[in-house]
């Protein structure tokens, strides 16, 4: 028996490759499925099953393409209603894979079709659970994403989740391994651990939601407390996962068309496409196409695209580091953004060489900001999350968190220079690009973010441990 977690840090997502005696199951595959096919071929094995833990909201699964390429059966748990052919498993239904057995445990709560898959080894011993978004490490799945699907409230769903955990998962032995669908950084939970694999016994000790003395009402209150609004693209990804989507090969072929600077400019004007610049933030600051949006590949790229662009049908034109065009299109497709129309051939250097108009972002280091604040009351805007801001921030700074920046546009000065920062510089450059695209140019980005601000000795509020918030 072979079990491999294939973890994608950008999405904080875990897919799983399970093999026994020449047969393979894939759980929650990514959109680009060729690596799974190649792995099975290298092992002279056949992909037999594709298990989906639920209709994912934060990424587009590769189940439809993988089934088409391999002939494997797609399996969902009870209550699922996909538009394509799939096996809808009954609760406790068993699926043989080589010498092992995979059992579908219906665990509604995150969504009504949510299912945990229990792996039982060749000796009949419970070995691991693939818990999807039902059980994370340190947390459980948020119960507010499926409430619009019917008459159920988030409290109803949280109640189902309480029962699922206590009736299906907690009775399992402590040495059972927990393989979740997501880790820290995912918007599908609140406070997940940075680890991606654990034992159920340790989770019973560490995870607040698995306390044995917890009442259902206490569980419901704690699970829904502090939930932020989900990203706007979540329902659109659910729709793609339920109804199907375009083959990624076609998305890549369309998205990796090279466009000269003149053709790129014409395409932007004719299609209303967003110009998305995915280079490093320092390169963007030094020069970029006017009104382009920065979201760098070397950060949490796909989730920020989903949160800030929101509409998966939005046409996109890419400015990338030379050689990373296909990677950018692939990572966009993982969250359902299939509308890439092409990329700037030769990168931003080609744009400059063609004597095309470009813009820059003014920047200062934290020491310069300290000098400014010692002589005047300059406006400072902190675009980190509210919990980060409450934990510690520059005195008199305003919190205009990036996720909801459009709600704060009226707060930025019309003419007076102001300063923008985040934790390390990535999010503040995204914010700067959005503000400049809205015609707000009197901003200065603080290089190095809050880390550099503290090192420079700029006065900040008293520290509060984020876990107490």
Secondary structure, DSSP 8 states (H G I E B T S, - for coil): -EEEEEEETTTTEEEEEEEETTEEEEES--S--HHHHHHHHHTT-EEEEEE-SS--SSS--SHHHHHHHH--EEEE-TT---SS--EE--TT-EEEETTEEEEEEE--SSSTT-EEEEEE-TTS-EEEEEEETTB-SSSB--SSSSGGGSS--HHHHHHHHHHHIIIIITTS-TT-EEEESB-TT-TTSSS--S-SEEEHHHHHHH-GGG-TT--HHHHHHHHHTT-----TTHHHHHHHHHH----HHHHHHHHT-EE-HHHHHHHHHHH--EEEE-S-HHHHHH-B-TT-EE--TTSSHHHHHHHHH--TT--EEEE--TT-HHHHHHHHHTTT---EEEEETTHHHHHHHTT---B---EE-HHHHHHHHHHS--EEEE-S-HHHHHHS-BTT-EE--GGGGGGGGGGS-SSS-EEEE-SSSHHHHHHHHHHHHTT---EEEETTHHHHHHHTT--B-----GGG-
